[in-house]
Amino acid sequence: MIGWLQTGVLLLVAVAGAGVVRTRDPLQQSIAVSFYGLTLALLFFLHQAPDVALSQIVVGAVALPLMILLALAKVHRQDEERRGREEAER
């Protein structure tokens, strides 16, 4: 039974990875990266590596998407400030 479960999760990881690559919107891509990290953590857990799975949850499912969202917020804020300065110069 474990073999079928591992195969199914491996296919889910492949689909999630393809979803990350095909997603173009950065906000949606951060959500896809988080889902991909969770599926990888599940795969690691099924391969009896719970320590690696926990690390993957922290880094791949939480930290990386959070860094992407923070970077997007900073870029958005800088764009608004630049637009404000351009309008003030007119």
Secondary structure, DSSP 8 states (H G I E B T S, - for coil): -HHHHHHHHHHHHHHHHHHHHH--SHHHHHHHHHHHHHHHHHHHHHTT-HHHHHHHIIIIIIIHHHHHHHHHHHHHHHHHHHHHHHHHH-
